[in-house]
């Protein structure tokens, strides 16, 4: 842990961005993850200590940064993890007294929280055409579903993003009942249909779903000497 502490102090991923010295605000932010992007968009002129590793904290760097600014804000989503530890270091700062502790943040929320009534919304909502959900444009599994669709096999699907393979234009999933059901359904069909089902049933299941509950169905399939 001591090595990690030293790494946190010296690594470039925990960096101080001094901001625009001409702005005169001397407002500083300690933040991490996506909240960093909201801070940069809302207050591009501000000084920022961007943490790329949230534990252990780079205490020397935090003290150095806090001494650089007049007003220190901690911007993080949900619980005040960084804020609690930084306050415990005896450093005066603000955080959840103005930043919401529920839901996701965005640039407008951060700006309004720090400088209430500072201006109109940063981004006007954009009207997008409605469209059905689909698998990601570059998803490598699209090719698998495309071929399964052409093979005219029964595809026993499961729970996950790939369930969207049932929608046109892929239209390559015939059942989806519950988590882990893809393999047992194929097993049951093979038992019911016998040899007629050979090479005509395919189960589709993602790795997490498989480990979570699909593996039990596969073990059962093997135990019962079933083809699928
Ligand atoms: S596996 Fe799911 S999340 Fe990943 S690219 Fe395909 S549709 Fe998108």
Boltz pocket constraint, residues with backbone or C-beta under 6 A from the ligand:
constraints:
  - pocket:
      binder: B
      contacts: [[A, 134], [A, 135], [A, 136], [A, 138], [A, 139], [A, 140], [A, 141], [A, 161], [A, 162]]
      max_distance: 6.0
